[in-house]
Amino acid sequence: MSTSGLDQLSREHGEAGRRIRAMLAAAGRLRREPDAGALTATGEALAYFERDFVEHMAREDRGMLPTLDAVFGEWCALPAWMRREHVEIRAKLRDVRKAFDRAGGVEADRLEPLVSEVERLAALLTIHFHREDAWLYPIARQVLSAEQWAVIEKAAA
């Protein structure tokens, strides 16, 4: 059975974890000693999540989550829970983008809302990754057939 799509999703969590740490480091600099480099780094990390991680969630929403729904029916709420978290993450990304756009520069009084939103996003993403890596992905590996993985890979492409 090929789970290469799942392996790819898991690797993307690793990359996203590195981006979260970089974003938190930049946000910490904005809080302590605001500078344009830290603001740029925060914006670049945000752009990564808006682009790459939104696509990551969309692939899960199109492929694995509906397949797990079909396998479990109402018996397992985990796919629905992950979908709700995806909605939450997308909303938090919009909040961070608004705070970033409002900051407009490195004036300290305008940066605190951005730093706070970045910290909330980082916490939400970290918890979400843990749930998927510890629960969702192992369950998917155990219960899905090779045929189901082929359908998932096609839907996620």
Secondary structure, 3 states (H helix, E strand, C coil): CCCHHHHHHHHHHHHHHHHHHHHHHHHHHHHHCCCHHHHHHHHHHHHHHHHHHHHHHHHHHHCHHHHHHHHHHHHCCHHHHHHHHHHHHHHHHHHHHHHHHHHCCCCHHHHHHHHHHHHHHHHHHHHHHHHHHHHHHHHHHHHCCHHHHHHHHHHHC
